[in-house]
Amino acid sequence: MKPGIALATALAMLTLAAPAAAQRLDTRFSCSSTVDEDGERVIYSDIGEAHLDGDRIGSFRWESALYRPTHGFDCSIDDDDGLQAELMQGAGHDAWRITLRDARAARRARGYDFERGLNCSIRLERHGDTLAVTPSCPALCGSRANFTKLTVDLKTGTCHYAE
């Protein structure tokens, strides 16, 4: 192969590899917020971390709780749930969708013996220094319908709950 062609081929391969390599996410967050919902004090509390490299999951976990004065509800997801990541196409931002290989098995492993639904998708979208976390994952929730929607400041790790 001629040197000019080899260099052009190598540059083309680097160009093709660059977008996937750029889609990395390494973050931790911990937050809580107390709000008034119809005259009742409600506390939202979330802690999690995500380490993604393209469509490979290094680790992923998230515990999302909602506490009322007399009881609490929680949802959780972690590496033992059979997670898979998919890169999403987005204009000007990085995005992933985390899903379960077998939602029924993940739900059963938690000891849930009632039907809550078997869908689980958590969308992560990074816009600059902000990560939007949009859950639709009733499969890994006990008495609660879903995880809490939030945004995370990637520089500080603090989060803000969606209205």
Backbone as a chain_set.jsonl record, in Angstrom:
{"seq": "MKPGIALATALAMLTLAAPAAAQRLDTRFSCSSTVDEDGERVIYSDIGEAHLDGDRIGSFRWESALYRPTHGFDCSIDDDDGLQAELMQGAGHDAWRITLRDARAARRARGYDFERGLNCSIRLERHGDTLAVTPSCPALCGSRANFTKLTVDLKTGTCHYAE", "coords": {"N": [[0.849, -1.171, 0.0], [0.546, 2.226, -0.802], [2.236, 4.954, 0.861], [0.733, 7.398, 1.107], [-1.908, 6.531, 0.737], [-2.199, 4.752, 2.865], [-1.989, 6.529, 5.034], [-4.237, 8.153, 4.585], [-6.24, 6.222, 4.884], [-5.843, 5.52, 7.586], [-6.428, 8.002, 8.807], [-9.126, 8.242, 8.091], [-10.2, 6.085, 9.493], [-9.717, 6.922, 12.149], [-11.327, 9.192, 12.198], [-13.855, 8.033, 11.925], [-13.943, 6.598, 14.296], [-13.841, 8.531, 16.259], [-16.403, 9.866, 17.092], [-17.724, 7.831, 18.627], [-15.852, 7.352, 20.655], [-15.945, 9.785, 21.901], [-18.317, 9.716, 23.232], [-18.59, 9.366, 26.215], [-19.391, 8.863, 29.616], [-19.018, 9.763, 32.882], [-20.121, 9.994, 35.935], [-21.359, 10.955, 39.177], [-24.029, 11.317, 41.447], [-25.979, 12.859, 44.026], [-28.825, 13.7, 45.701], [-31.543, 15.529, 47.217], [-34.866, 16.663, 47.869], [-37.351, 18.563, 49.422], [-40.76, 18.882, 49.124], [-44.038, 20.39, 48.877], [-46.9, 18.664, 48.416], [-50.068, 18.945, 47.642], [-50.626, 19.813, 50.295], [-49.226, 17.968, 51.77], [-46.122, 16.931, 53.089], [-43.461, 15.92, 51.112], [-40.617, 14.02, 50.393], [-38.066, 13.802, 48.074], [-35.463, 11.691, 47.094], [-32.393, 10.87, 45.696], [-29.717, 8.873, 44.542], [-26.886, 8.082, 42.659], [-24.8, 6.648, 40.053], [-23.022, 6.706, 36.97], [-21.119, 5.122, 34.559], [-20.182, 5.123, 31.519], [-19.051, 4.042, 28.35], [-19.311, 4.712, 25.259], [-21.395, 2.28, 23.955], [-20.903, 0.563, 26.01], [-21.22, -0.498, 29.325], [-19.603, 0.452, 32.131], [-20.186, 0.716, 34.865], [-23.346, 1.095, 36.492], [-25.736, 2.518, 38.499], [-28.632, 3.354, 40.413], [-30.597, 4.707, 42.876], [-33.765, 5.622, 43.72], [-35.92, 7.401, 45.673], [-39.033, 8.14, 47.298], [-40.5, 9.787, 49.883], [-43.161, 9.881, 52.125], [-45.024, 11.281, 54.925], [-45.89, 8.963, 56.345], [-44.961, 6.686, 55.055], [-42.736, 5.164, 52.578], [-41.54, 4.992, 49.186], [-39.76, 3.181, 46.728], [-37.376, 2.853, 44.032], [-34.958, 1.025, 42.206], [-31.932, 0.407, 40.397], [-29.242, -1.498, 39.089], [-25.966, -2.851, 38.245], [-26.352, -5.629, 38.422], [-28.786, -6.158, 37.295], [-28.854, -6.928, 34.651], [-28.162, -5.069, 32.528], [-28.225, -3.091, 29.515], [-26.766, -0.885, 27.141], [-27.528, 1.643, 24.81], [-26.463, 3.705, 22.235], [-27.724, 6.853, 21.408], [-28.827, 8.897, 18.739], [-28.21, 12.326, 18.498], [-28.551, 15.803, 17.97], [-25.905, 17.789, 18.546], [-25.523, 16.835, 21.143], [-24.742, 14.235, 23.563], [-26.218, 11.029, 23.972], [-27.795, 8.311, 25.655], [-29.521, 5.182, 26.019], [-30.579, 3.208, 28.571], [-31.453, -0.081, 29.134], [-33.128, -3.167, 30.102], [-32.044, -6.543, 29.787], [-33.684, -8.692, 30.485], [-36.447, -7.999, 31.868], [-38.408, -9.237, 33.449], [-36.958, -11.193, 34.894], [-35.2, -9.528, 36.336], [-37.0, -8.113, 37.918], [-38.178, -10.213, 39.379], [-35.913, -11.091, 40.781], [-35.684, -9.106, 42.673], [-37.681, -9.773, 44.332], [-40.289, -9.002, 43.903], [-43.64, -9.73, 43.717], [-45.884, -9.024, 42.36], [-47.658, -7.578, 39.62], [-46.194, -4.972, 37.82], [-45.466, -4.031, 35.466], [-43.332, -4.518, 32.679], [-41.602, -2.92, 31.346], [-38.609, -1.033, 30.937], [-36.727, 1.697, 30.634], [-34.188, 4.015, 30.617], [-33.347, 7.15, 29.84], [-30.515, 9.033, 29.064], [-29.274, 12.177, 28.584], [-26.781, 14.297, 27.583], [-26.117, 17.648, 27.679], [-23.844, 19.878, 27.163], [-22.652, 20.767, 30.28], [-24.695, 19.568, 31.629], [-26.754, 16.867, 32.566], [-29.565, 15.247, 31.565], [-31.895, 13.121, 33.002], [-34.161, 10.829, 32.188], [-36.56, 8.761, 33.177], [-38.363, 5.735, 32.448], [-39.348, 3.332, 33.879], [-40.979, 1.277, 35.334], [-40.692, -1.406, 35.962], [-38.657, -1.898, 37.825], [-39.502, -0.873, 40.206], [-41.034, -0.802, 43.411], [-43.728, -0.184, 45.15], [-44.023, 2.201, 43.986], [-44.635, 4.19, 41.045], [-42.617, 4.965, 39.192], [-39.147, 5.905, 38.631], [-37.63, 9.061, 39.656], [-37.708, 11.913, 37.595], [-34.945, 13.88, 36.645], [-32.282, 16.386, 36.532], [-28.739, 16.578, 36.244], [-25.958, 18.376, 37.349], [-22.992, 18.131, 35.855], [-20.497, 19.052, 36.639], [-20.604, 19.583, 39.394], [-22.091, 17.492, 40.462], [-24.487, 17.775, 41.673], [-28.092, 17.716, 41.702], [-31.233, 18.529, 40.109], [-34.67, 18.511, 40.48], [-37.169, 17.638, 38.153], [-39.867, 19.641, 37.136]], "CA": [[0.0, 0.0, 0.0], [1.316, 3.458, -0.873], [2.179, 5.7, 2.12], [-0.36, 8.377, 1.1], [-3.17, 5.813, 0.889], [-2.23, 4.227, 4.231], [-2.261, 7.648, 5.916], [-5.634, 8.529, 4.374], [-7.059, 5.17, 5.491], [-5.728, 5.666, 9.037], [-7.178, 9.194, 9.197], [-10.542, 7.931, 7.944], [-10.573, 5.203, 10.596], [-9.758, 7.748, 13.349], [-12.507, 10.045, 12.096], [-15.023, 7.212, 12.198], [-13.917, 6.165, 15.685], [-13.899, 9.668, 17.169], [-17.673, 10.119, 17.762], [-18.014, 6.823, 19.644], [-14.95, 7.567, 21.776], [-16.36, 11.006, 22.569], [-19.517, 9.477, 24.027], [-18.25, 8.786, 27.517], [-20.075, 9.513, 30.726], [-18.542, 9.369, 34.203], [-20.725, 10.924, 36.88], [-21.999, 10.527, 40.418], [-24.916, 12.359, 41.944], [-26.721, 12.603, 45.249], [-29.637, 14.874, 45.946], [-32.855, 15.373, 47.826], [-35.662, 17.87, 47.854], [-38.618, 18.461, 50.142], [-41.789, 19.687, 48.45], [-45.399, 20.281, 49.383], [-47.82, 18.148, 47.394], [-51.447, 18.956, 48.152], [-50.609, 19.964, 51.739], [-48.459, 16.9, 52.397], [-44.679, 17.041, 52.901], [-42.915, 14.796, 50.362], [-39.174, 14.122, 50.198], [-37.467, 13.045, 46.975], [-34.058, 11.426, 47.38], [-31.783, 10.068, 44.633], [-28.264, 8.712, 44.544], [-26.532, 7.204, 41.56], [-23.573, 6.862, 39.293], [-23.022, 6.121, 35.631], [-19.817, 5.079, 33.892], [-20.487, 4.577, 30.192], [-18.082, 4.296, 27.289], [-20.078, 4.314, 24.08], [-22.499, 1.406, 24.354], [-20.403, -0.335, 27.054], [-21.492, -0.036, 30.684], [-18.604, 0.124, 33.148], [-21.073, 0.5, 36.009], [-24.535, 1.948, 36.499], [-26.645, 2.258, 39.604], [-29.471, 4.498, 40.764], [-31.651, 4.48, 43.855], [-34.668, 6.761, 43.686], [-36.92, 7.206, 46.726], [-40.031, 9.166, 47.566], [-40.96, 9.548, 51.243], [-44.303, 10.625, 52.645], [-44.931, 11.221, 56.391], [-46.17, 7.654, 56.932], [-44.395, 5.565, 54.298], [-41.842, 5.523, 51.48], [-41.589, 4.182, 47.969], [-38.451, 3.252, 46.112], [-37.015, 2.195, 42.78], [-33.5, 0.931, 42.112], [-31.365, -0.313, 39.257], [-27.79, -1.596, 39.199], [-25.295, -3.737, 37.293], [-26.847, -7.0, 38.523], [-30.102, -6.271, 36.657], [-28.746, -7.296, 33.245], [-28.323, -3.816, 31.793], [-27.601, -2.882, 28.213], [-26.767, 0.529, 26.754], [-27.644, 1.935, 23.379], [-26.168, 5.086, 21.897], [-28.819, 7.509, 20.695], [-28.384, 9.999, 17.89], [-28.71, 13.623, 18.925], [-27.854, 16.95, 17.385], [-25.188, 18.62, 19.504], [-25.442, 16.28, 22.495], [-24.563, 12.791, 23.697], [-27.399, 10.427, 24.589], [-27.82, 6.859, 25.82], [-30.718, 4.579, 26.585], [-30.267, 2.025, 29.374], [-32.601, -0.983, 29.215], [-32.869, -4.469, 30.722], [-32.12, -7.708, 28.894], [-34.821, -9.509, 30.908], [-37.106, -7.246, 32.94], [-39.109, -10.167, 34.334], [-35.955, -11.785, 35.782], [-34.713, -8.477, 37.232], [-38.09, -7.848, 38.869], [-38.289, -11.4, 40.235], [-34.736, -11.109, 41.659], [-35.966, -8.16, 43.753], [-38.715, -10.343, 45.19], [-41.614, -8.446, 43.614], [-44.538, -10.802, 43.302], [-47.087, -8.431, 41.775], [-47.399, -7.027, 38.287], [-45.977, -3.526, 37.774], [-45.069, -3.723, 34.101], [-42.004, -5.06, 32.401], [-40.757, -2.028, 30.558], [-37.612, -0.261, 31.668], [-35.846, 2.476, 29.775], [-33.713, 5.246, 31.239], [-32.673, 7.958, 28.823], [-29.523, 9.972, 29.573], [-28.898, 13.132, 27.532], [-25.828, 15.292, 28.048], [-26.07, 18.922, 26.96], [-22.793, 20.63, 27.853], [-22.361, 20.269, 31.625], [-25.937, 19.108, 32.249], [-27.24, 15.553, 32.174], [-30.992, 15.035, 31.812], [-32.185, 11.716, 33.265], [-35.598, 10.648, 31.974], [-36.873, 7.344, 33.371], [-39.631, 5.053, 32.217], [-38.872, 2.043, 34.351], [-41.776, 0.736, 36.439], [-40.311, -2.789, 36.25], [-37.757, -1.986, 38.975], [-40.085, -0.115, 41.308], [-41.948, -1.558, 44.256], [-45.065, 0.416, 45.187], [-43.946, 3.472, 43.272], [-44.86, 4.014, 39.61], [-41.443, 5.216, 38.358], [-38.046, 6.696, 39.163], [-37.855, 10.5, 39.545], [-37.036, 12.614, 36.495], [-34.073, 14.912, 37.193], [-31.103, 16.795, 35.774], [-27.532, 16.553, 37.069], [-24.864, 19.252, 36.96], [-21.858, 17.212, 35.777], [-19.327, 19.609, 37.311], [-20.745, 19.513, 40.846], [-22.774, 16.278, 40.861], [-25.784, 18.082, 42.273], [-29.174, 17.532, 40.739], [-32.444, 19.338, 40.211], [-35.826, 17.703, 40.129], [-38.024, 18.18, 37.091], [-41.19, 20.143, 37.592]], "C": [[0.891, 1.228, 0.0], [1.171, 4.244, 0.428], [1.026, 6.688, 2.182], [-1.707, 7.715, 1.317], [-3.297, 5.271, 2.305], [-2.568, 5.34, 5.222], [-3.72, 8.079, 5.796], [-6.566, 7.504, 5.012], [-7.025, 5.286, 7.007], [-6.509, 6.879, 9.528], [-8.678, 8.944, 9.105], [-11.011, 7.045, 9.093], [-10.646, 5.985, 11.904], [-10.985, 8.641, 13.34], [-13.757, 9.261, 12.415], [-15.082, 6.813, 13.669], [-14.137, 7.318, 16.657], [-15.265, 9.881, 17.813], [-17.989, 9.107, 18.857], [-17.134, 7.032, 20.876], [-15.367, 8.799, 22.566], [-17.566, 10.765, 23.472], [-19.179, 8.667, 25.274], [-19.015, 9.558, 28.571], [-19.537, 8.92, 32.019], [-19.1, 10.384, 35.193], [-21.261, 10.207, 38.101], [-22.911, 11.666, 40.84], [-25.614, 11.887, 43.209], [-27.53, 13.854, 45.546], [-30.927, 14.512, 46.656], [-33.552, 16.718, 47.801], [-36.955, 17.6, 48.612], [-39.604, 19.411, 49.478], [-43.13, 19.473, 49.148], [-46.276, 19.813, 48.231], [-49.198, 18.028, 48.015], [-51.485, 18.973, 49.674], [-49.844, 18.886, 52.479], [-46.977, 17.073, 52.068], [-44.164, 15.764, 52.234], [-41.421, 15.041, 50.147], [-38.77, 13.221, 49.037], [-35.986, 12.876, 47.302], [-33.505, 10.487, 46.306], [-30.281, 10.037, 44.805], [-27.92, 7.752, 43.409], [-25.175, 7.507, 40.966], [-23.702, 6.148, 37.957], [-21.622, 6.242, 35.052], [-20.043, 4.342, 32.582], [-19.391, 4.966, 29.219], [-18.72, 3.799, 26.006], [-21.254, 3.466, 24.529], [-22.061, 0.358, 25.386], [-20.647, 0.293, 28.423], [-20.371, -0.498, 31.601], [-19.318, -0.178, 34.458], [-22.23, 1.494, 35.906], [-25.384, 1.54, 37.692], [-27.414, 3.538, 39.923], [-30.526, 4.034, 41.751], [-32.469, 5.754, 43.929], [-35.791, 6.51, 44.693], [-37.838, 8.412, 46.84], [-40.605, 8.832, 48.937], [-42.125, 10.462, 51.579], [-44.24, 10.507, 54.169], [-45.125, 9.822, 56.986], [-45.519, 6.479, 56.211], [-43.491, 6.082, 53.17], [-41.995, 4.555, 50.328], [-40.216, 4.271, 47.324], [-38.382, 2.485, 44.8], [-35.496, 2.08, 42.792], [-33.105, 0.094, 40.907], [-29.861, -0.378, 39.469], [-27.269, -2.641, 38.213], [-25.831, -5.165, 37.297], [-28.188, -7.218, 37.82], [-30.041, -6.665, 35.186], [-28.974, -6.089, 32.342], [-27.679, -3.876, 30.421], [-27.755, -1.414, 27.856], [-26.83, 0.637, 25.243], [-27.328, 3.411, 23.183], [-27.33, 5.646, 21.089], [-28.237, 8.644, 19.861], [-29.018, 11.294, 18.373], [-27.894, 14.728, 18.306], [-27.221, 17.775, 18.498], [-25.15, 18.091, 20.928], [-25.218, 14.774, 22.446], [-25.797, 12.227, 24.382], [-27.276, 8.908, 24.595], [-29.204, 6.438, 26.28], [-30.276, 3.299, 27.282], [-31.55, 1.196, 29.464], [-32.167, -2.285, 29.886], [-32.933, -5.565, 29.677], [-33.36, -8.544, 29.194], [-35.467, -8.844, 32.124], [-37.808, -8.168, 33.934], [-38.133, -10.776, 35.35], [-35.431, -10.756, 36.781], [-35.754, -8.165, 38.302], [-38.227, -9.003, 39.866], [-37.113, -11.462, 41.224], [-34.901, -10.153, 42.842], [-37.054, -8.671, 44.696], [-40.097, -9.771, 44.963], [-42.511, -9.556, 43.08], [-45.871, -10.27, 42.779], [-46.7, -7.761, 40.465], [-47.267, -5.508, 38.353], [-45.706, -3.091, 36.327], [-43.644, -4.179, 33.894], [-41.156, -4.136, 31.536], [-39.797, -1.274, 31.471], [-36.675, 0.39, 30.661], [-35.479, 3.742, 30.532], [-32.882, 5.98, 30.203], [-31.764, 8.973, 29.513], [-29.099, 10.872, 28.419], [-27.999, 14.21, 28.121], [-25.841, 16.487, 27.103], [-25.052, 19.784, 27.7], [-22.485, 20.001, 29.192], [-23.606, 19.776, 32.36], [-26.348, 17.761, 31.677], [-28.71, 15.45, 32.555], [-31.228, 13.535, 31.93], [-33.702, 11.542, 33.213], [-35.932, 9.163, 32.075], [-38.266, 6.944, 32.888], [-39.344, 3.595, 32.574], [-39.7, 1.522, 35.53], [-41.376, -0.683, 36.834], [-39.457, -2.915, 37.504], [-38.204, -1.109, 40.141], [-41.021, -1.016, 42.099], [-43.344, -0.96, 44.153], [-45.131, 1.716, 44.397], [-44.054, 3.24, 41.766], [-43.598, 4.143, 38.765], [-40.348, 5.903, 39.171], [-38.39, 8.179, 38.985], [-37.069, 11.077, 38.369], [-36.209, 13.743, 37.101], [-33.0, 15.315, 36.201], [-29.934, 16.867, 36.753], [-26.52, 17.53, 36.49], [-23.603, 18.392, 37.01], [-20.592, 17.752, 36.441], [-19.408, 19.419, 38.819], [-21.379, 18.217, 41.339], [-24.109, 16.518, 41.527], [-26.894, 17.936, 41.23], [-30.372, 18.399, 41.086], [-33.595, 18.478, 39.728], [-36.674, 18.411, 39.09], [-39.356, 18.611, 37.674], [-42.291, 19.298, 37.034]], "O": [[1.886, 1.272, 0.723], [0.106, 4.215, 1.045], [0.391, 6.808, 3.23], [-2.565, 8.269, 2.005], [-4.379, 5.32, 2.891], [-3.346, 5.123, 6.151], [-4.369, 8.342, 6.807], [-7.574, 7.874, 5.614], [-8.064, 5.164, 7.656], [-7.182, 6.802, 10.556], [-9.427, 9.4, 9.969], [-12.11, 7.239, 9.612], [-11.551, 5.742, 12.704], [-11.619, 8.827, 14.378], [-14.641, 9.766, 13.107], [-16.172, 6.702, 14.231], [-14.581, 7.089, 17.782], [-15.302, 10.071, 19.029], [-18.477, 9.493, 19.919], [-17.605, 6.908, 22.006], [-15.162, 8.853, 23.779], [-17.807, 11.547, 24.392], [-19.445, 7.469, 25.365], [-19.256, 10.758, 28.433], [-19.597, 7.707, 32.222], [-18.605, 11.508, 35.278], [-21.574, 9.017, 38.063], [-22.603, 12.837, 40.617], [-25.81, 10.692, 43.432], [-26.975, 14.949, 45.631], [-31.342, 13.353, 46.691], [-32.915, 17.769, 47.724], [-37.573, 16.546, 48.461], [-39.319, 20.594, 49.294], [-43.323, 18.515, 49.897], [-46.38, 20.481, 47.202], [-49.462, 17.126, 48.811], [-52.268, 18.247, 50.287], [-49.817, 18.892, 53.71], [-46.614, 17.328, 50.919], [-44.4, 14.661, 52.727], [-41.014, 16.138, 49.765], [-39.09, 12.033, 49.016], [-35.334, 13.824, 47.74], [-34.083, 9.434, 46.04], [-29.655, 11.035, 45.163], [-28.586, 6.733, 43.224], [-24.505, 8.476, 41.323], [-24.389, 5.135, 37.83], [-21.02, 7.315, 35.055], [-20.09, 3.113, 32.537], [-18.869, 6.081, 29.262], [-18.676, 2.607, 25.701], [-22.029, 3.885, 25.389], [-22.77, -0.624, 25.609], [-20.325, 1.459, 28.652], [-20.203, -1.696, 31.828], [-19.075, -1.211, 35.081], [-22.109, 2.569, 35.32], [-25.708, 0.366, 37.869], [-26.917, 4.647, 39.729], [-31.261, 3.081, 41.489], [-31.933, 6.835, 44.171], [-36.524, 5.527, 44.581], [-37.465, 9.541, 46.522], [-41.134, 7.74, 49.146], [-42.073, 11.669, 51.343], [-43.463, 9.696, 54.671], [-44.565, 9.531, 58.043], [-45.535, 5.365, 56.735], [-43.486, 7.272, 52.855], [-42.511, 3.448, 50.481], [-39.576, 5.322, 47.366], [-39.197, 1.61, 44.508], [-34.817, 2.951, 43.335], [-33.835, -0.793, 40.465], [-29.263, 0.574, 39.971], [-28.033, -3.233, 37.451], [-25.771, -5.845, 36.272], [-28.674, -8.347, 37.758], [-31.082, -6.732, 34.532], [-29.87, -6.092, 31.498], [-26.718, -4.612, 30.196], [-28.743, -0.774, 28.218], [-26.259, -0.171, 24.51], [-27.866, 4.266, 23.887], [-27.852, 4.982, 20.193], [-27.255, 9.272, 20.256], [-30.221, 11.349, 18.626], [-26.681, 14.6, 18.138], [-27.925, 18.387, 19.301], [-24.778, 18.828, 21.841], [-25.469, 14.125, 21.431], [-26.363, 12.864, 25.271], [-26.731, 8.305, 23.671], [-29.957, 7.226, 26.853], [-29.676, 2.419, 26.666], [-32.605, 1.714, 29.828], [-30.992, -2.477, 30.197], [-33.778, -5.528, 28.783], [-34.013, -9.046, 28.279], [-35.078, -9.1, 33.264], [-37.8, -7.902, 35.136], [-38.451, -10.863, 36.536], [-35.239, -11.078, 37.953], [-35.409, -7.973, 39.468], [-38.374, -8.774, 41.067], [-37.301, -11.844, 42.379], [-34.314, -10.375, 43.901], [-37.314, -8.068, 45.737], [-41.001, -10.028, 45.758], [-42.173, -10.231, 42.108], [-46.868, -10.992, 42.762], [-45.536, -7.422, 40.249], [-48.146, -4.834, 38.89], [-45.721, -1.898, 36.023], [-42.848, -4.218, 34.832], [-40.101, -4.539, 31.048], [-40.122, -0.928, 32.607], [-35.937, -0.281, 29.94], [-36.352, 4.455, 31.029], [-31.847, 5.49, 29.75], [-32.187, 9.682, 30.427], [-28.621, 10.388, 27.393], [-28.392, 14.94, 29.032], [-25.611, 16.358, 25.901], [-25.363, 20.355, 28.746], [-22.099, 18.834, 29.255], [-23.577, 19.587, 33.576], [-26.297, 17.54, 30.467], [-29.061, 15.555, 33.73], [-30.813, 12.765, 31.063], [-34.429, 12.038, 34.074], [-35.623, 8.392, 31.166], [-39.209, 7.735, 32.925], [-39.13, 2.749, 31.706], [-39.16, 1.345, 36.622], [-41.693, -1.12, 37.94], [-39.522, -3.937, 38.187], [-37.392, -0.666, 40.953], [-41.706, -1.874, 41.542], [-44.059, -1.204, 43.18], [-46.215, 2.255, 44.178], [-43.613, 2.205, 41.266], [-43.499, 3.499, 37.721], [-40.598, 6.416, 40.261], [-39.323, 8.519, 38.258], [-35.895, 10.756, 38.183], [-36.691, 14.478, 37.962], [-32.825, 14.677, 35.163], [-30.112, 17.175, 37.931], [-26.253, 17.518, 35.289], [-23.187, 17.969, 38.089], [-19.699, 16.972, 36.773], [-18.399, 19.127, 39.46], [-21.227, 17.868, 42.509], [-24.794, 15.569, 41.908], [-26.648, 18.024, 40.027], [-30.499, 18.921, 42.194], [-33.503, 17.805, 38.701], [-36.87, 19.625, 39.144], [-39.881, 17.992, 38.599], [-43.464, 19.557, 37.301]]}, "num_chains": 1, "name": "protein.A"}
